[in-house]
Amino acid sequence: MRAPTVRNLCTLSSLFRKRVIRNSTIAPFENSSSESQHDSELHLSQLDLARHSSSGDSVGEDADASQLSTILCPAQEKGHGLKEIDDEEIGKGKVEIPWIPDLSHGKIFLKRKEVARDRKQKWIFKYTSDDRFDRLIKLCADRLGTGRTVNMFGHLGRETGLKEYNALINMCIKKARETGDEFIAVREMSKAFHLFKSMRDYGYPMEEKTFGPLLRYIIDMGLVQEFLLFSDVIKAENPSSASRLGYYEMLLWLRVNDKEMIRDICEYITVEDSEDTFALRESYLMALCESDQKMLILDVLKNVDITKLSSEESFVRIFQSLGRLKLESVVDDLLLDLRAHNHDADNISNFISNYAVSIPNLAVEDIITKVKNMHEVLEVLPSSSSYERLIVHCCGLDKVDVALDIVENMCEAGFILSTEVLQSILHICEDSYEYILVHRIYSIICRYHLKLNGEICRCLVHFCVRMKDFEGSYKMIGDLQEMNYKVTASMYNAIMAGYFREKNISGGLRVLKHMQGADVKPDSQTFFYLISNCETEEDIIKYCEEMTQSGVPVTKQVFMALINSYAACGNFEKAKQVVLDPTIPNKNLNEIKSVLVSALASHGQLSEALLVYQEIKKAGHSLEPKAIVTLIEEFTQLNGELDGLLLLLKELNDQDYWVDGCFRVIMYCIQNKHLSSAIVLFKQLKDTFESDEIVMEALFDAVFSLIAASESTHLQIGLDLLWAIKDELGLMPSRQCLDFLLSACANAGDLNNARLIWREYEVAGFPYNVLSYLRMYQALLAAGDERSAHFMLKKISRDDAEVRSVILACQETYSILQLGKQKSQKIERKEKDLNTN
């Protein structure tokens, strides 16, 4: 951090220091006289952060309430709007905003079922109430600013608590880390400091969950004075945190490379032997191990009795550090020492696995061998945690087959694999597309009676379907029923989705009969698949009626399926009527309307799609990225205006979709010879993927392949693009780009430009290969330069049968063309002679 920023943060800390000194005569958990007038029930609205927020935070509370209402309870369509809040209501301590307006208890139950069903479509369920609250804090702080968020939560009756404070402090620290602007960093840290001060004033305990992120940021910035100040404040408020603060102190001296302080602390760890200071010395040691400073760690470990460490986590960190440093002899001595002191054998086994997996650049097979040998030397048996540590490590390296070997060894030893680790194995299988391992995994589950849950069962069925083993998936469901495991609709849905992906409509419909036979009720996902694959309007109506009779709620996906199915059947009016359904939640309406835009555009109703698009814009919303890409695709196929395409492209705020849309617009520019616009877009792509040459190369290759496949009139724009890539973008074309351009020269019979591209291979440093020789041979034949073609042919190795066939095809093709050309020239001469006579 530069000096001005350090000075600004020092100013903040000095203000805080004055506050601490001013309140030094007050009891730690007692407020000042002015603060004592607050209610005993503390609210975040009591915090005065307005002067520490950005200028936008000064907007009145009426606007705050309106904006927050928009975030939490978006405005409904006609008939579903929130009642206006009168002046008296605004003045109350709590703003009575209906969180779910006009929702009966029956609808609440259906809403909960819909949310749960949506979650079941995800692989691993990680979202908790804390996650939701953190996301809410982030959303509000991003939209309103930290100060206004604090005030508004007070108005909503949200009691001040550690969760709120910690979330806001972490938000400030995150923004300070991410910004490159010193002013913004100081402003965010100012907010964090005042939140920290407010917590202290209101008597909240200074726990590590609160001060840890703040101290880490100060350490990363190298602010020694500020760190010492906050450490003193924290120790004064929470004396029990003194030993833990030693960990952060050591990190600070390591960060600023204060060798004298580091040396003094290392001496303190080894020389001091009081029981009262052991916790502090242990914290110092943990921070030292994270630094991986080999000589210091070795010196300390030689003079410290690690058998006295208080927690297993401390042991694990030490052995992980020794693994990173490849200090096997030290590890052996420490493990023997622990074994001699009758340390728990399971823990020793866990230390061994943590050490082995931390060794850099060690193959998985070597890690397993090392773990096995060390267990044998120490005469201890592998523990359950040791096995699972190895399994997780193998999964992280995509070595699922090795992980399954360890699972079998673990089960043979009498341990039971946890459902969490089993799910992680399945997760890796899906990410790496190793569906074929499902049979081995299922065999292990059956042989060792592993515990299952609904997600594991669904994944097993899903993998069978991905392998197109539909009979195997049915058999798996039957086995689960025999094991008295409850079969769910999601398992059958996986089979149904597989059939429909294969366009096997009858197979997909048979799944519904199997569900009825197994007494499994279809859910909204089942009807989504059925409606999405309806071939007639009668089928759509039939399944809608069945949903109503079954009491299955109509989800967002079902509404989307209805739109797409009606559009596919050609009934665009009914597709448009779907978005008028009053039961559509307001939060999903824009997304469903975007699907309508896509459906209309992709079925030739571009003008109707644009009308819906304009409605979305007038309502103050944005079209979903996927729908924008669909519009771009339809515009390019219909040779729409370039300006319109560029405007659509500007609306894409998702990077993946923007790249897709940008590539489509570039292809349109090349096809229609808008070179300058294509270059501008390529520059934007270069800025986006500045460090990823592979992506840029793939995009260039795709564009030049289009040029090679186009008419000969596109050769010139290809050449102009080549020079622009070199001169304006400062990039070198790939071999593939030159290959495509050489093919384009052959197609156009342009000998001069073919020779020009041929020289570009040497300029780019690409050696000529068989393919480049073949392309140049083809270009020479096409241009009629048989002599040069004969010399080029001598450079081509004809050992490969395919190469010989290509040469033969070129000779036959261009000899016929030459004969035709000669005949046409003779005819022209005869006609000319006749006309002359």
Buried (B, 14 or more C-beta within 10 A) or exposed (E): BEEEBBEBBBEBBEBBBEBBEEBEEEEEEEBEEEBEEEEEEBBBBBBEBBEBBBEEBEBEBEEBBBBBBEBBBBEBEEEBEBEEBEEEBBEEEEBEBEEEEEEEEEEEEBBEBBEEBBEBEEEEEEEEEEEEBBEBBBBBBEEBBBBBBBBBBBBBBBEBEEBBBBBBBBBBBBBBBEBEEBEBBBBBBBBBBBBBBBBBBBEBBBBBEBBBBBBBBBBEBBBBBBBBBBBEBBBEBBEEBBBBBBBBBBBBBBBBEBEEBBEEBBEBBBEEEEEEBBBBBBBBBBBBBBBEBBEBBEBBBEEBEBEEBEEBEBBBBBBBBBBBBBBBEBBEEBBEEBBEEEBEBBBBBBBBBBBBBBBEEBEBEEBBEBBBEBBEEBEBEBBBBBBBBBBBBBBEBBBBEBBBBBBBBBBEEEBEBBBEBBBBBBBBBBEEEBBEBBBBBBEBBEEBEBEBEBBBBBBBBBBBBBBBBBEBBBEBBEBBEEEEBEBBBBBBBBBBBBBBBEEBBEBBBBBBEBBEEBEBEBBBBBBBBBBBBBEEBEBBEBBBEBBEEBEBBBBBBBBBBBBBBBBBBEBBEBBBEBBEEEEBBBEBBBBBBBBBBBBBBBBBBBEBBBEBBEBBEEEEBBBBBBBBBBBBBBBBEEEBEBEEBBEBBEBBEBEEBBBBBBBBBBBBBBBBEBBEBBBBBBEEBBEBBEEEEEBBBBBBBBBBBBBBEBEEEBBBBBBBBBEBBBEEBEBBBBBBBBBBBBBBBBBBBBBEBBBBBBEBBEEBEBEEEBBBBBBBBBBBBBBBBEEBBEEBBEEBEEEEEEBEEBBEEBBEEBEEBBEEEEEEEEEEEEEEEEEEE
